[in-house]
Each structure stands twice: as C-alpha cells, then as structure tokens.
C-alpha cells in the first residue's frame, strides 16, 4: 500500500511538471533545458521531492520521468 501511494505521488508530480514544461513552451517558444528553468520562470514554486529517494529528470522532447520508477501509472483522464 505504501509503495502504491508513492507511485501515485510520483504520477501526480510528473503531471504537474509536464504541465509546467508545456506552459514554459507556450511562453518562451522553446523547451526548458532543465526542470529548474520552470522555477526560475516562475511557473512552479519548486521541484517536488521524488518520494522514493530519486530525482525527476527532464528528457528530450519535454517528457519528465523518475529515475526510480521503470514505468508510469496508467490513469484515467477526462478529455
């Protein structure tokens, strides 16, 4: 149960970070070089702490991942 709760936190954080990346693109016309750019641009108050002791990484193309989880949760999202 605790592991699943951490997975949910990671997925929430990834979605927040990816929305920040998208807003950064909309405002600047480019993809941030690193997640810290989102904070410097005032889009996020800070980078969330990865609950498994890892880090969140920005990949080419703007996707964000945890260095501790091999795959993301599949979650239902309304369109």
Protein Blocks (a to p, Z undefined) as FASTA:
>chain_A
ZZmmmmmmmmmmmmmmmmmmmmmmmmnopacfbfklmmmnopagbdcddfkopacdddeh
hiacdfkbfbdcdddddZZ
